[in-house]
């Protein structure tokens, strides 16, 4: 079972998946859990502080979450490790999902 922590700060939603992998095994549940929570939101920060690996299914789940947000909404990534940042860069999704060292930086950007 996938556990996700939600926190709200100044109208922004911080989403923290409490899993080590966002992959084919966890991405569908992540999408199903998070998408309703982000409906109508303009800013969502996904903290990957517990996530050490992301695959194509995880990336697709992040795209689905963004699509579930308000038009023009922004999904920002916090706490991504070097491998996840490299994956985002190699797929050019770093242009869609700006990455920050921590959630506070992501909220202030």
DORO-564269 format. One record per residue: y negated, x, z of N, C-alpha, C in turn. Coordinates in nm, 3 decimals, decimal comma. Layout:
<nodes>
{nyy=Y | nxx=X | nzz=Z | cayy=Y | caxx=X | cazz=Z | cyy=Y | cxx=X | czz=Z}
...
</nodes>
This chain:
<nodes>
{nyy=0,118 | nxx=0,085 | nzz=0,000 | cayy=0,000 | caxx=0,000 | cazz=0,000 | cyy=-0,124 | cxx=0,089 | czz=0,000}
{nyy=-0,216 | nxx=0,055 | nzz=-0,086 | cayy=-0,341 | caxx=0,129 | cazz=-0,097 | cyy=-0,441 | cxx=0,078 | czz=0,005}
{nyy=-0,504 | nxx=0,171 | nzz=0,074 | cayy=-0,609 | caxx=0,136 | cazz=0,168 | cyy=-0,741 | cxx=0,188 | czz=0,113}
{nyy=-0,843 | nxx=0,104 | nzz=0,123 | cayy=-0,976 | caxx=0,140 | cazz=0,075 | cyy=-1,075 | cxx=0,103 | czz=0,184}
{nyy=-1,167 | nxx=0,195 | nzz=0,213 | cayy=-1,271 | caxx=0,168 | cazz=0,310 | cyy=-1,399 | cxx=0,135 | czz=0,234}
{nyy=-1,467 | nxx=0,030 | nzz=0,279 | cayy=-1,594 | caxx=-0,012 | cazz=0,219 | cyy=-1,704 | cxx=0,003 | czz=0,324}
{nyy=-1,819 | nxx=0,052 | nzz=0,281 | cayy=-1,937 | caxx=0,060 | cazz=0,368 | cyy=-2,058 | cxx=0,026 | czz=0,283}
{nyy=-2,153 | nxx=-0,042 | nzz=0,343 | cayy=-2,275 | caxx=-0,076 | cazz=0,270 | cyy=-2,393 | cxx=-0,003 | czz=0,333}
{nyy=-2,474 | nxx=0,058 | nzz=0,247 | cayy=-2,592 | caxx=0,132 | cazz=0,292 | cyy=-2,707 | cxx=0,100 | czz=0,199}
{nyy=-2,812 | nxx=0,038 | nzz=0,252 | cayy=-2,931 | caxx=0,006 | cazz=0,174 | cyy=-2,899 | cxx=-0,066 | czz=0,043}
{nyy=-2,807 | nxx=-0,159 | nzz=0,047 | cayy=-2,772 | caxx=-0,237 | cazz=-0,071 | cyy=-2,671 | cxx=-0,172 | czz=-0,162}
{nyy=-2,637 | nxx=-0,046 | nzz=-0,138 | cayy=-2,536 | caxx=0,023 | cazz=-0,219 | cyy=-2,402 | cxx=0,013 | czz=-0,147}
{nyy=-2,297 | nxx=0,008 | nzz=-0,225 | cayy=-2,162 | caxx=0,002 | cazz=-0,170 | cyy=-2,097 | cxx=0,139 | czz=-0,182}
{nyy=-2,041 | nxx=0,189 | nzz=-0,072 | cayy=-1,965 | caxx=0,313 | cazz=-0,073 | cyy=-1,818 | cxx=0,275 | czz=-0,061}
{nyy=-1,739 | nxx=0,320 | nzz=-0,158 | cayy=-1,597 | caxx=0,288 | cazz=-0,165 | cyy=-1,519 | cxx=0,417 | czz=-0,145}
{nyy=-1,430 | nxx=0,417 | nzz=-0,048 | cayy=-1,350 | caxx=0,537 | cazz=-0,020 | cyy=-1,202 | cxx=0,501 | czz=-0,026}
{nyy=-1,133 | nxx=0,539 | nzz=-0,134 | cayy=-0,987 | caxx=0,518 | cazz=-0,138 | cyy=-0,920 | cxx=0,616 | czz=-0,041}
{nyy=-0,834 | nxx=0,565 | nzz=0,043 | cayy=-0,768 | caxx=0,647 | cazz=0,145 | cyy=-0,630 | cxx=0,689 | czz=0,098}
{nyy=-0,629 | nxx=0,754 | nzz=-0,018 | cayy=-0,505 | caxx=0,805 | cazz=-0,079 | cyy=-0,531 | cxx=0,945 | czz=-0,131}
{nyy=-0,425 | nxx=1,023 | nzz=-0,150 | cayy=-0,442 | caxx=1,159 | cazz=-0,201 | cyy=-0,443 | cxx=1,164 | czz=-0,353}
{nyy=-0,392 | nxx=1,057 | nzz=-0,417 | cayy=-0,388 | caxx=1,053 | cazz=-0,564 | cyy=-0,440 | cxx=0,918 | czz=-0,614}
{nyy=-0,523 | nxx=0,925 | nzz=-0,716 | cayy=-0,566 | caxx=0,804 | cazz=-0,786 | cyy=-0,500 | cxx=0,815 | czz=-0,924}
{nyy=-0,379 | nxx=0,758 | nzz=-0,930 | cayy=-0,296 | caxx=0,776 | cazz=-1,049 | cyy=-0,226 | cxx=0,645 | czz=-1,084}
{nyy=-0,127 | nxx=0,653 | nzz=-1,171 | cayy=-0,058 | caxx=0,533 | cazz=-1,218 | cyy=0,002 | cxx=0,453 | czz=-1,102}
{nyy=0,035 | nxx=0,518 | nzz=-0,993 | cayy=0,093 | caxx=0,449 | cazz=-0,879 | cyy=-0,009 | cxx=0,374 | czz=-0,793}
{nyy=-0,133 | nxx=0,421 | nzz=-0,791 | cayy=-0,235 | caxx=0,360 | cazz=-0,704 | cyy=-0,351 | cxx=0,296 | czz=-0,780}
{nyy=-0,373 | nxx=0,337 | nzz=-0,904 | cayy=-0,490 | caxx=0,289 | cazz=-0,980 | cyy=-0,493 | cxx=0,136 | czz=-0,999}
{nyy=-0,380 | nxx=0,072 | nzz=-1,032 | cayy=-0,388 | caxx=-0,074 | cazz=-1,049 | cyy=-0,432 | cxx=-0,147 | czz=-0,923}
{nyy=-0,381 | nxx=-0,105 | nzz=-0,809 | cayy=-0,421 | caxx=-0,168 | cazz=-0,683 | cyy=-0,565 | cxx=-0,134 | czz=-0,647}
{nyy=-0,607 | nxx=-0,011 | nzz=-0,676 | cayy=-0,746 | caxx=0,028 | cazz=-0,654 | cyy=-0,838 | cxx=-0,064 | czz=-0,736}
{nyy=-0,807 | nxx=-0,080 | nzz=-0,862 | cayy=-0,887 | caxx=-0,166 | cazz=-0,950 | cyy=-0,890 | cxx=-0,309 | czz=-0,897}
{nyy=-0,775 | nxx=-0,362 | nzz=-0,860 | cayy=-0,767 | caxx=-0,500 | cazz=-0,812 | cyy=-0,842 | cxx=-0,520 | czz=-0,681}
{nyy=-0,844 | nxx=-0,420 | nzz=-0,597 | cayy=-0,910 | caxx=-0,429 | cazz=-0,467 | cyy=-1,061 | cxx=-0,410 | czz=-0,478}
{nyy=-1,103 | nxx=-0,315 | nzz=-0,561 | cayy=-1,243 | caxx=-0,276 | cazz=-0,566 | cyy=-1,326 | cxx=-0,362 | czz=-0,661}
{nyy=-1,271 | nxx=-0,400 | nzz=-0,773 | cayy=-1,351 | caxx=-0,473 | cazz=-0,874 | cyy=-1,417 | cxx=-0,598 | czz=-0,817}
{nyy=-1,349 | nxx=-0,683 | nzz=-0,741 | cayy=-1,420 | caxx=-0,800 | cazz=-0,686 | cyy=-1,533 | cxx=-0,761 | czz=-0,589}
{nyy=-1,516 | nxx=-0,651 | nzz=-0,518 | cayy=-1,617 | caxx=-0,608 | cazz=-0,420 | cyy=-1,744 | cxx=-0,555 | czz=-0,486}
{nyy=-1,734 | nxx=-0,508 | nzz=-0,611 | cayy=-1,851 | caxx=-0,450 | cazz=-0,677 | cyy=-1,923 | cxx=-0,549 | czz=-0,768}
{nyy=-1,869 | nxx=-0,669 | nzz=-0,781 | cayy=-1,930 | caxx=-0,767 | cazz=-0,871 | cyy=-2,077 | cxx=-0,789 | czz=-0,837}
{nyy=-2,162 | nxx=-0,772 | nzz=-0,937 | cayy=-2,305 | caxx=-0,794 | cazz=-0,919 | cyy=-2,379 | cxx=-0,677 | czz=-0,857}
{nyy=-2,310 | nxx=-0,570 | nzz=-0,821 | cayy=-2,375 | caxx=-0,454 | cazz=-0,758 | cyy=-2,441 | cxx=-0,366 | czz=-0,862}
{nyy=-2,553 | nxx=-0,304 | nzz=-0,824 | cayy=-2,624 | caxx=-0,213 | cazz=-0,914 | cyy=-2,591 | cxx=-0,067 | czz=-0,885}
{nyy=-2,548 | nxx=-0,038 | nzz=-0,761 | cayy=-2,513 | caxx=0,100 | cazz=-0,726 | cyy=-2,387 | cxx=0,101 | czz=-0,640}
{nyy=-2,289 | nxx=0,176 | nzz=-0,687 | cayy=-2,164 | caxx=0,195 | cazz=-0,612 | cyy=-2,135 | cxx=0,345 | czz=-0,612}
{nyy=-2,101 | nxx=0,396 | nzz=-0,495 | cayy=-2,059 | caxx=0,535 | cazz=-0,480 | cyy=-1,911 | cxx=0,533 | czz=-0,443}
{nyy=-1,831 | nxx=0,603 | nzz=-0,524 | cayy=-1,689 | caxx=0,618 | cazz=-0,493 | cyy=-1,671 | cxx=0,756 | czz=-0,432}
{nyy=-1,636 | nxx=0,759 | nzz=-0,304 | cayy=-1,612 | caxx=0,884 | cazz=-0,233 | cyy=-1,466 | cxx=0,923 | czz=-0,250}
{nyy=-1,446 | nxx=1,038 | nzz=-0,311 | cayy=-1,309 | caxx=1,088 | cazz=-0,332 | cyy=-1,272 | cxx=1,192 | czz=-0,227}
{nyy=-1,323 | nxx=1,174 | nzz=-0,107 | cayy=-1,299 | caxx=1,272 | cazz=0,000 | cyy=-1,152 | cxx=1,288 | czz=0,035}
{nyy=-1,071 | nxx=1,187 | nzz=0,013 | cayy=-0,928 | caxx=1,196 | cazz=0,043 | cyy=-0,845 | cxx=1,223 | czz=-0,083}
{nyy=-0,905 | nxx=1,207 | nzz=-0,199 | cayy=-0,833 | caxx=1,215 | cazz=-0,327 | cyy=-0,831 | cxx=1,359 | czz=-0,375}
{nyy=-0,713 | nxx=1,410 | nzz=-0,404 | cayy=-0,698 | caxx=1,547 | cazz=-0,454 | cyy=-0,659 | cxx=1,551 | czz=-0,601}
{nyy=-0,612 | nxx=1,437 | nzz=-0,656 | cayy=-0,569 | caxx=1,435 | cazz=-0,796 | cyy=-0,602 | cxx=1,299 | czz=-0,857}
{nyy=-0,647 | nxx=1,305 | nzz=-0,982 | cayy=-0,678 | caxx=1,184 | cazz=-1,059 | cyy=-0,614 | cxx=1,203 | czz=-1,196}
{nyy=-0,552 | nxx=1,097 | nzz=-1,249 | cayy=-0,499 | caxx=1,105 | cazz=-1,385 | cyy=-0,570 | cxx=1,001 | czz=-1,472}
{nyy=-0,520 | nxx=0,983 | nzz=-1,594 | cayy=-0,584 | caxx=0,890 | cazz=-1,688 | cyy=-0,591 | cxx=0,748 | czz=-1,633}
{nyy=-0,490 | nxx=0,707 | nzz=-1,558 | cayy=-0,492 | caxx=0,573 | cazz=-1,498 | cyy=-0,604 | cxx=0,561 | czz=-1,395}
{nyy=-0,626 | nxx=0,667 | nzz=-1,318 | cayy=-0,735 | caxx=0,668 | cazz=-1,222 | cyy=-0,871 | cxx=0,662 | czz=-1,290}
{nyy=-0,885 | nxx=0,738 | nzz=-1,400 | cayy=-1,011 | caxx=0,733 | cazz=-1,475 | cyy=-1,034 | cxx=0,594 | czz=-1,532}
{nyy=-0,928 | nxx=0,533 | nzz=-1,584 | cayy=-0,940 | caxx=0,397 | cazz=-1,639 | cyy=-0,980 | cxx=0,298 | czz=-1,529}
{nyy=-0,929 | nxx=0,317 | nzz=-1,409 | cayy=-0,965 | caxx=0,229 | cazz=-1,298 | cyy=-1,113 | cxx=0,244 | czz=-1,264}
{nyy=-1,165 | nxx=0,366 | nzz=-1,267 | cayy=-1,308 | caxx=0,387 | cazz=-1,241 | cyy=-1,393 | cxx=0,319 | czz=-1,348}
{nyy=-1,350 | nxx=0,329 | nzz=-1,474 | cayy=-1,422 | caxx=0,261 | cazz=-1,582 | cyy=-1,419 | cxx=0,110 | czz=-1,561}
{nyy=-1,305 | nxx=0,056 | nzz=-1,522 | cayy=-1,293 | caxx=-0,088 | cazz=-1,497 | cyy=-1,384 | cxx=-0,133 | czz=-1,384}
{nyy=-1,394 | nxx=-0,051 | nzz=-1,280 | cayy=-1,484 | caxx=-0,083 | cazz=-1,168 | cyy=-1,629 | cxx=-0,087 | czz=-1,218}
{nyy=-1,668 | nxx=0,013 | nzz=-1,297 | cayy=-1,803 | caxx=0,013 | cazz=-1,352 | cyy=-1,829 | cxx=-0,111 | czz=-1,436}
{nyy=-1,733 | nxx=-0,150 | nzz=-1,515 | cayy=-1,748 | caxx=-0,269 | cazz=-1,600 | cyy=-1,760 | cxx=-0,396 | czz=-1,518}
{nyy=-1,709 | nxx=-0,395 | nzz=-1,396 | cayy=-1,717 | caxx=-0,511 | cazz=-1,309 | cyy=-1,850 | cxx=-0,523 | czz=-1,235}
{nyy=-1,933 | nxx=-0,420 | nzz=-1,247 | cayy=-2,061 | caxx=-0,420 | cazz=-1,177 | cyy=-2,166 | cxx=-0,496 | czz=-1,258}
{nyy=-2,284 | nxx=-0,508 | nzz=-1,200 | cayy=-2,396 | caxx=-0,573 | cazz=-1,268 | cyy=-2,431 | cxx=-0,493 | czz=-1,394}
{nyy=-2,479 | nxx=-0,561 | nzz=-1,499 | cayy=-2,522 | caxx=-0,488 | cazz=-1,619 | cyy=-2,625 | cxx=-0,382 | czz=-1,581}
{nyy=-2,606 | nxx=-0,262 | nzz=-1,634 | cayy=-2,697 | caxx=-0,153 | cazz=-1,601 | cyy=-2,667 | cxx=-0,085 | czz=-1,469}
{nyy=-2,559 | nxx=-0,129 | nzz=-1,402 | cayy=-2,523 | caxx=-0,069 | cazz=-1,274 | cyy=-2,476 | cxx=0,074 | czz=-1,291}
{nyy=-2,478 | nxx=0,149 | nzz=-1,181 | cayy=-2,439 | caxx=0,289 | cazz=-1,186 | cyy=-2,331 | cxx=0,317 | czz=-1,082}
{nyy=-2,225 | nxx=0,382 | nzz=-1,128 | cayy=-2,117 | caxx=0,425 | cazz=-1,040 | cyy=-2,129 | cxx=0,577 | czz=-1,027}
{nyy=-2,145 | nxx=0,623 | nzz=-0,905 | cayy=-2,157 | caxx=0,765 | cazz=-0,877 | cyy=-2,035 | cxx=0,812 | czz=-0,799}
{nyy=-1,998 | nxx=0,937 | nzz=-0,822 | cayy=-1,882 | caxx=0,996 | cazz=-0,756 | cyy=-1,930 | cxx=1,094 | czz=-0,650}
{nyy=-1,870 | nxx=1,090 | nzz=-0,532 | cayy=-1,900 | caxx=1,185 | cazz=-0,425 | cyy=-1,771 | cxx=1,252 | czz=-0,379}
{nyy=-1,784 | nxx=1,373 | nzz=-0,330 | cayy=-1,674 | caxx=1,448 | cazz=-0,270 | cyy=-1,559 | cxx=1,480 | czz=-0,366}
{nyy=-1,585 | nxx=1,485 | nzz=-0,496 | cayy=-1,477 | caxx=1,519 | cazz=-0,590 | cyy=-1,447 | cxx=1,668 | czz=-0,580}
{nyy=-1,319 | nxx=1,702 | nzz=-0,574 | cayy=-1,285 | caxx=1,844 | cazz=-0,570 | cyy=-1,299 | cxx=1,905 | czz=-0,710}
{nyy=-1,284 | nxx=2,035 | nzz=-0,719 | cayy=-1,309 | caxx=2,107 | cazz=-0,844 | cyy=-1,221 | cxx=2,056 | czz=-0,958}
{nyy=-1,095 | nxx=2,026 | nzz=-0,930 | cayy=-1,005 | caxx=1,978 | cazz=-1,036 | cyy=-1,049 | cxx=1,843 | czz=-1,090}
{nyy=-1,093 | nxx=1,755 | nzz=-1,002 | cayy=-1,138 | caxx=1,622 | cazz=-1,045 | cyy=-1,268 | cxx=1,636 | czz=-1,124}
{nyy=-1,359 | nxx=1,719 | nzz=-1,078 | cayy=-1,484 | caxx=1,742 | cazz=-1,153 | cyy=-1,455 | cxx=1,800 | czz=-1,291}
{nyy=-1,358 | nxx=1,891 | nzz=-1,299 | cayy=-1,320 | caxx=1,949 | cazz=-1,428 | cyy=-1,262 | cxx=1,843 | czz=-1,521}
{nyy=-1,181 | nxx=1,753 | nzz=-1,466 | cayy=-1,126 | caxx=1,644 | cazz=-1,547 | cyy=-1,237 | cxx=1,553 | czz=-1,598}
{nyy=-1,330 | nxx=1,518 | nzz=-1,511 | cayy=-1,444 | caxx=1,435 | cazz=-1,553 | cyy=-1,522 | cxx=1,504 | czz=-1,664}
{nyy=-1,543 | nxx=1,635 | nzz=-1,651 | cayy=-1,619 | caxx=1,709 | cazz=-1,753 | cyy=-1,542 | cxx=1,717 | czz=-1,885}
{nyy=-1,411 | nxx=1,742 | nzz=-1,877 | cayy=-1,333 | caxx=1,758 | cazz=-2,001 | cyy=-1,319 | cxx=1,626 | czz=-2,077}
{nyy=-1,328 | nxx=1,515 | nzz=-2,007 | cayy=-1,321 | caxx=1,384 | cazz=-2,072 | cyy=-1,461 | cxx=1,327 | czz=-2,100}
{nyy=-1,562 | nxx=1,405 | nzz=-2,063 | cayy=-1,703 | caxx=1,367 | cazz=-2,077 | cyy=-1,740 | cxx=1,245 | czz=-1,993}
{nyy=-1,655 | nxx=1,209 | nzz=-1,901 | cayy=-1,688 | caxx=1,098 | cazz=-1,810 | cyy=-1,788 | cxx=1,140 | czz=-1,704}
{nyy=-1,814 | nxx=1,271 | nzz=-1,693 | cayy=-1,918 | caxx=1,315 | cazz=-1,601 | cyy=-2,056 | cxx=1,265 | czz=-1,646}
{nyy=-2,068 | nxx=1,231 | nzz=-1,775 | cayy=-2,192 | caxx=1,172 | cazz=-1,826 | cyy=-2,207 | cxx=1,027 | czz=-1,782}
{nyy=-2,095 | nxx=0,961 | nzz=-1,760 | cayy=-2,094 | caxx=0,821 | cazz=-1,717 | cyy=-2,096 | cxx=0,809 | czz=-1,564}
{nyy=-2,028 | nxx=0,901 | nzz=-1,497 | cayy=-2,016 | caxx=0,901 | cazz=-1,352 | cyy=-2,077 | cxx=1,029 | czz=-1,295}
{nyy=-2,205 | nxx=1,029 | nzz=-1,260 | cayy=-2,263 | caxx=1,149 | cazz=-1,200 | cyy=-2,189 | cxx=1,184 | czz=-1,070}
{nyy=-2,169 | nxx=1,314 | nzz=-1,050 | cayy=-2,093 | caxx=1,360 | cazz=-0,934 | cyy=-2,186 | cxx=1,432 | czz=-0,836}
{nyy=-2,164 | nxx=1,408 | nzz=-0,707 | cayy=-2,247 | caxx=1,463 | cazz=-0,601 | cyy=-2,159 | cxx=1,523 | czz=-0,492}
{nyy=-2,216 | nxx=1,615 | nzz=-0,417 | cayy=-2,141 | caxx=1,681 | cazz=-0,311 | cyy=-2,095 | cxx=1,582 | czz=-0,203}
{nyy=-2,181 | nxx=1,486 | nzz=-0,170 | cayy=-2,146 | caxx=1,389 | cazz=-0,066 | cyy=-2,212 | cxx=1,255 | czz=-0,095}
{nyy=-2,174 | nxx=1,155 | nzz=-0,018 | cayy=-2,224 | caxx=1,019 | cazz=-0,040 | cyy=-2,374 | cxx=1,009 | czz=-0,016}
{nyy=-2,424 | nxx=1,083 | nzz=0,081 | cayy=-2,568 | caxx=1,079 | cazz=0,108 | cyy=-2,648 | cxx=1,127 | czz=-0,012}
{nyy=-2,605 | nxx=1,237 | nzz=-0,073 | cayy=-2,672 | caxx=1,288 | cazz=-0,193 | cyy=-2,664 | cxx=1,188 | czz=-0,307}
{nyy=-2,549 | nxx=1,124 | nzz=-0,321 | cayy=-2,531 | caxx=1,026 | cazz=-0,427 | cyy=-2,624 | cxx=0,906 | czz=-0,407}
{nyy=-2,645 | nxx=0,867 | nzz=-0,284 | cayy=-2,731 | caxx=0,753 | cazz=-0,257 | cyy=-2,879 | cxx=0,786 | czz=-0,280}
{nyy=-2,918 | nxx=0,911 | nzz=-0,256 | cayy=-3,058 | caxx=0,951 | cazz=-0,266 | cyy=-3,099 | cxx=0,991 | czz=-0,407}
{nyy=-3,004 | nxx=1,011 | nzz=-0,496 | cayy=-3,035 | caxx=1,057 | cazz=-0,632 | cyy=-3,113 | cxx=0,954 | czz=-0,711}
</nodes>
